[in-house]
Amino acid sequence: MRTDAALADSPAVPSGAAPAPAALSARTRMLLHGPIVPTILRLAWPNVLVMLAQASTGLIETWWLSHLGTDALAGMALVFPPVMLAQMISAGAIGGGISAAVARAIGGGRRGDADALVLHAIVINLALGLLCTAGMLAFGRPVYRLLGGSGGALEAALLYSDVVFAGSVLVWLMNGLASVIRGTGNMLVPALVTCGGVVFLVPVSPLLIFGFGPIPALGVAGGGVALLAYYLVGTAVLAWYVLSGRNLARLRRSPLRWGFFADILRIGAVGALNSLQSNVVIAVVTALVAAAAGVDAVAGFGTGARLEYLLIPLVFGLGAPLVALVGTNIGAGQPDRALRIALTGGAMAFALTETIGLAAAIWPHAWLALFSADPRMLETGTAYLRIVGPAYGFFGLGLALYFASQGAGQLAWPLIAGGLRMALAVGGGWLALRWTGSLDALFAGLALGLAAYGLTMLGAIASGAWFRRRP
């Protein structure tokens, strides 16, 4: 499958000997030499917990806001793709670039570089957070109109969006700091901070949405205020942890160098394109559903697709350990072990997400009825889950291998697979809808795109695409 010379030519494998075992921390030795499945599970369980907790913050808000009516629920469906895009880029794309760079530096025994990467990660996330705020505050209304928003649904979307994106920098900073910590193999601290945030949101969201006593009812905007309060507290706690010197990679004053920015951004920028592809699919299909069937159908599709989005943080729970494990092993010159780790993690992600998808296809009302009893909403959501749910396993497989590819520093195939998914889901779905006039045909295009995404990623990585000699 590959030769030693080819491995040496690959930029993902550094030259030189691996650091002596005595120079490594106990956590790093576990990443390099521990049994694969137990090590993945040991690292993943707190991370799966944290991602489920983080995803549940959106579910908590949606459940409370659904009590304000269909317009509020449809407004949340409109805002969800941009919010998830910011989350996926900050935590999964740029965050994955941060974790991978830190992991490779630690695996290669370059502790000084790992420390310098912390400052560069903060600068990148601060700048991107401010850019995100400026863009959505300036162009939020035309974006949501493009997604099919109108009337009360559009106004509800803008109320929530303006609040959340006004504090977008907090989202980026918290995810950046969490990525620095995860890059050292420490999944527990971000998990504890996020789970504490969910405990905070459970009472605060309804308090600000509906009001109580002297606290006024803020309606849709109240959900956004509660979410920003959660990110503010989480950012403060993670910043204290890194600044206190408890983290393996520490924040130190150092000159900013382009090489460190490039180490993060060469992975993060390509990862951002991959995240953009996923969100373009949902955003375009939201607009197609709105044009074909109206606002109630948008609420149904958006509620069903929210379960698909829930898979992203769930797989990220496995994916973040894969970034650290693959990155550390490649940094230490162990590519064969890195590949075994990636394929093992992909199989675990497939089993987990396929189970969820099949359950959703068999019992769609168990999920949809949590948010609304509107017949049109239930009809559209049920059709989506029954057609697309059985393909969720391929989405989980491809996403896990995408995170592993971040650790390897090789993101060409995730980008190709994401483009294929987008072409089949958006292009094929649009043609199917135009020819048949049926939302079922549109949803079949989505399912086909997910299957192609996962199988393309598996075929490429299993065949040794990470380590092929470059021209």
PEVENQUI-V384882 format. One record per residue. N is the residue number from 1. RES is the residue in one small letter. PSI is psi in whole degrees, -180 to 180 (none if undefined). Layout:
BEGIN
n=(N & N)
res=(RES & RES)
psi=(PSI & PSI)
END
This chain:
BEGIN
n=(1 & 2 & 3 & 4 & 5 & 6 & 7 & 8 & 9 & 10 & 11 & 12 & 13 & 14 & 15 & 16 & 17 & 18 & 19 & 20 & 21 & 22 & 23 & 24 & 25 & 26 & 27 & 28 & 29 & 30 & 31 & 32 & 33 & 34 & 35 & 36 & 37 & 38 & 39 & 40 & 41 & 42 & 43 & 44 & 45 & 46 & 47 & 48 & 49 & 50 & 51 & 52 & 53 & 54 & 55 & 56 & 57 & 58 & 59 & 60 & 61 & 62 & 63 & 64 & 65 & 66 & 67 & 68 & 69 & 70 & 71 & 72 & 73 & 74 & 75 & 76 & 77 & 78 & 79 & 80 & 81 & 82 & 83 & 84 & 85 & 86 & 87 & 88 & 89 & 90 & 91 & 92 & 93 & 94 & 95 & 96 & 97 & 98 & 99 & 100 & 101 & 102 & 103 & 104 & 105 & 106 & 107 & 108 & 109 & 110 & 111 & 112 & 113 & 114 & 115 & 116 & 117 & 118 & 119 & 120 & 121 & 122 & 123 & 124 & 125 & 126 & 127 & 128 & 129 & 130 & 131 & 132 & 133 & 134 & 135 & 136 & 137 & 138 & 139 & 140 & 141 & 142 & 143 & 144 & 145 & 146 & 147 & 148 & 149 & 150 & 151 & 152 & 153 & 154 & 155 & 156 & 157 & 158 & 159 & 160 & 161 & 162 & 163 & 164 & 165 & 166 & 167 & 168 & 169 & 170 & 171 & 172 & 173 & 174 & 175 & 176 & 177 & 178 & 179 & 180 & 181 & 182 & 183 & 184 & 185 & 186 & 187 & 188 & 189 & 190 & 191 & 192 & 193 & 194 & 195 & 196 & 197 & 198 & 199 & 200 & 201 & 202 & 203 & 204 & 205 & 206 & 207 & 208 & 209 & 210 & 211 & 212 & 213 & 214 & 215 & 216 & 217 & 218 & 219 & 220 & 221 & 222 & 223 & 224 & 225 & 226 & 227 & 228 & 229 & 230 & 231 & 232 & 233 & 234 & 235 & 236 & 237 & 238 & 239 & 240 & 241 & 242 & 243 & 244 & 245 & 246 & 247 & 248 & 249 & 250 & 251 & 252 & 253 & 254 & 255 & 256 & 257 & 258 & 259 & 260 & 261 & 262 & 263 & 264 & 265 & 266 & 267 & 268 & 269 & 270 & 271 & 272 & 273 & 274 & 275 & 276 & 277 & 278 & 279 & 280 & 281 & 282 & 283 & 284 & 285 & 286 & 287 & 288 & 289 & 290 & 291 & 292 & 293 & 294 & 295 & 296 & 297 & 298 & 299 & 300 & 301 & 302 & 303 & 304 & 305 & 306 & 307 & 308 & 309 & 310 & 311 & 312 & 313 & 314 & 315 & 316 & 317 & 318 & 319 & 320 & 321 & 322 & 323 & 324 & 325 & 326 & 327 & 328 & 329 & 330 & 331 & 332 & 333 & 334 & 335 & 336 & 337 & 338 & 339 & 340 & 341 & 342 & 343 & 344 & 345 & 346 & 347 & 348 & 349 & 350 & 351 & 352 & 353 & 354 & 355 & 356 & 357 & 358 & 359 & 360 & 361 & 362 & 363 & 364 & 365 & 366 & 367 & 368 & 369 & 370 & 371 & 372 & 373 & 374 & 375 & 376 & 377 & 378 & 379 & 380 & 381 & 382 & 383 & 384 & 385 & 386 & 387 & 388 & 389 & 390 & 391 & 392 & 393 & 394 & 395 & 396 & 397 & 398 & 399 & 400 & 401 & 402 & 403 & 404 & 405 & 406 & 407 & 408 & 409 & 410 & 411 & 412 & 413 & 414 & 415 & 416 & 417 & 418 & 419 & 420 & 421 & 422 & 423 & 424 & 425 & 426 & 427 & 428 & 429 & 430 & 431 & 432 & 433 & 434 & 435 & 436 & 437 & 438 & 439 & 440 & 441 & 442 & 443 & 444 & 445 & 446 & 447 & 448 & 449 & 450 & 451 & 452 & 453 & 454 & 455 & 456 & 457 & 458 & 459 & 460 & 461 & 462 & 463 & 464 & 465 & 466 & 467 & 468 & 469 & 470 & 471)
res=(m & r & t & d & a & a & l & a & d & s & p & a & v & p & s & g & a & a & p & a & p & a & a & l & s & a & r & t & r & m & l & l & h & g & p & i & v & p & t & i & l & r & l & a & w & p & n & v & l & v & m & l & a & q & a & s & t & g & l & i & e & t & w & w & l & s & h & l & g & t & d & a & l & a & g & m & a & l & v & f & p & p & v & m & l & a & q & m & i & s & a & g & a & i & g & g & g & i & s & a & a & v & a & r & a & i & g & g & g & r & r & g & d & a & d & a & l & v & l & h & a & i & v & i & n & l & a & l & g & l & l & c & t & a & g & m & l & a & f & g & r & p & v & y & r & l & l & g & g & s & g & g & a & l & e & a & a & l & l & y & s & d & v & v & f & a & g & s & v & l & v & w & l & m & n & g & l & a & s & v & i & r & g & t & g & n & m & l & v & p & a & l & v & t & c & g & g & v & v & f & l & v & p & v & s & p & l & l & i & f & g & f & g & p & i & p & a & l & g & v & a & g & g & g & v & a & l & l & a & y & y & l & v & g & t & a & v & l & a & w & y & v & l & s & g & r & n & l & a & r & l & r & r & s & p & l & r & w & g & f & f & a & d & i & l & r & i & g & a & v & g & a & l & n & s & l & q & s & n & v & v & i & a & v & v & t & a & l & v & a & a & a & a & g & v & d & a & v & a & g & f & g & t & g & a & r & l & e & y & l & l & i & p & l & v & f & g & l & g & a & p & l & v & a & l & v & g & t & n & i & g & a & g & q & p & d & r & a & l & r & i & a & l & t & g & g & a & m & a & f & a & l & t & e & t & i & g & l & a & a & a & i & w & p & h & a & w & l & a & l & f & s & a & d & p & r & m & l & e & t & g & t & a & y & l & r & i & v & g & p & a & y & g & f & f & g & l & g & l & a & l & y & f & a & s & q & g & a & g & q & l & a & w & p & l & i & a & g & g & l & r & m & a & l & a & v & g & g & g & w & l & a & l & r & w & t & g & s & l & d & a & l & f & a & g & l & a & l & g & l & a & a & y & g & l & t & m & l & g & a & i & a & s & g & a & w & f & r & r & r & p)
psi=(-32 & 161 & 164 & -37 & -40 & -39 & -41 & -31 & -22 & 132 & -15 & -15 & 114 & 154 & 162 & 164 & 153 & 153 & 150 & 143 & -34 & -23 & -6 & 149 & 166 & -38 & -42 & -39 & -36 & -42 & -34 & -28 & -7 & 155 & 140 & -57 & -49 & -36 & -44 & -46 & -39 & -39 & -31 & -33 & -43 & -30 & -40 & -41 & -44 & -39 & -38 & -41 & -42 & -42 & -34 & -20 & -41 & -37 & -39 & -47 & -46 & -42 & -44 & -43 & -25 & -22 & -11 & -5 & 175 & -36 & -43 & -41 & -42 & -37 & -41 & -37 & -34 & -39 & -24 & -45 & -47 & -39 & -45 & -32 & -45 & -41 & -46 & -38 & -44 & -39 & -41 & -41 & -71 & -40 & -41 & -38 & -40 & -51 & -43 & -43 & -43 & -43 & -44 & -36 & -44 & -42 & -31 & 6 & 18 & 73 & -35 & -40 & -40 & -41 & -43 & -33 & -26 & -50 & -43 & -35 & -42 & -43 & -45 & -49 & -34 & -46 & -44 & -34 & -43 & -38 & -40 & -43 & -50 & -43 & -46 & -32 & -33 & -36 & 16 & -48 & -51 & -32 & -47 & -29 & -41 & -33 & 1 & 8 & 142 & 161 & -138 & -34 & -40 & -43 & -39 & -40 & -43 & -39 & -48 & -45 & -44 & -37 & -50 & -45 & -18 & -30 & 27 & -30 & -30 & -39 & -46 & -42 & -42 & -45 & -34 & -45 & -40 & -37 & -38 & -46 & -42 & -31 & -22 & -2 & 5 & 102 & -15 & -43 & -50 & -34 & -45 & -40 & -45 & -41 & -38 & -35 & -37 & -42 & -36 & -41 & -30 & -47 & -29 & -38 & -56 & -30 & -44 & -29 & -47 & -16 & 161 & 127 & -126 & -10 & 119 & 154 & 118 & -5 & -139 & -38 & -29 & -36 & -39 & -40 & -44 & -41 & -41 & -36 & -39 & -45 & -32 & -48 & -43 & -41 & -43 & -43 & -46 & -37 & -42 & -42 & -44 & -43 & -28 & -10 & 5 & -24 & 150 & -36 & 121 & 151 & 118 & 150 & 127 & 156 & 142 & 132 & 137 & -34 & -39 & -39 & -45 & -36 & -36 & -47 & -26 & -27 & -46 & -39 & -43 & -38 & -35 & -39 & -39 & -43 & -39 & -41 & -46 & -42 & -30 & -39 & -53 & -41 & -45 & -41 & -36 & -45 & -40 & -41 & -42 & -43 & -34 & -31 & -5 & -180 & -35 & -38 & -36 & -43 & -40 & -47 & -44 & -38 & -39 & -45 & -23 & -32 & -38 & -42 & -31 & -27 & -29 & -53 & -29 & -47 & -32 & -30 & -36 & -34 & -39 & -43 & -35 & -38 & -50 & -44 & -50 & -45 & -43 & -42 & -38 & -38 & -31 & 6 & 36 & 66 & -34 & -43 & -39 & -41 & -41 & -40 & -45 & -47 & -36 & -46 & -37 & -41 & -40 & -42 & -38 & -48 & -42 & -50 & -32 & -37 & -45 & -44 & -43 & -39 & -41 & -37 & -35 & -40 & 65 & -33 & -23 & -30 & -50 & -38 & -11 & -24 & -27 & 156 & 11 & 127 & -42 & -39 & -46 & -37 & -47 & -45 & -39 & -44 & -43 & -50 & -37 & -28 & -43 & -31 & -46 & -14 & 1 & -32 & -38 & -34 & -46 & -41 & -51 & -39 & -41 & -41 & -27 & -45 & -40 & -37 & -31 & -46 & -34 & -13 & 25 & 102 & 15 & -47 & -38 & -36 & -42 & -46 & -39 & -38 & -39 & -43 & -45 & -41 & -44 & -42 & -48 & -55 & -51 & -41 & -40 & -45 & -42 & -41 & -41 & -40 & -36 & -24 & 13 & 132 & -27 & -39 & -38 & -43 & -31 & -36 & -39 & -45 & -42 & -40 & -41 & -43 & -43 & -38 & -52 & -44 & -35 & -44 & -44 & -47 & -41 & -50 & -40 & -27 & 1 & 26 & -29 & -31 & 12 & 146 & 136 & 150 & none)
END
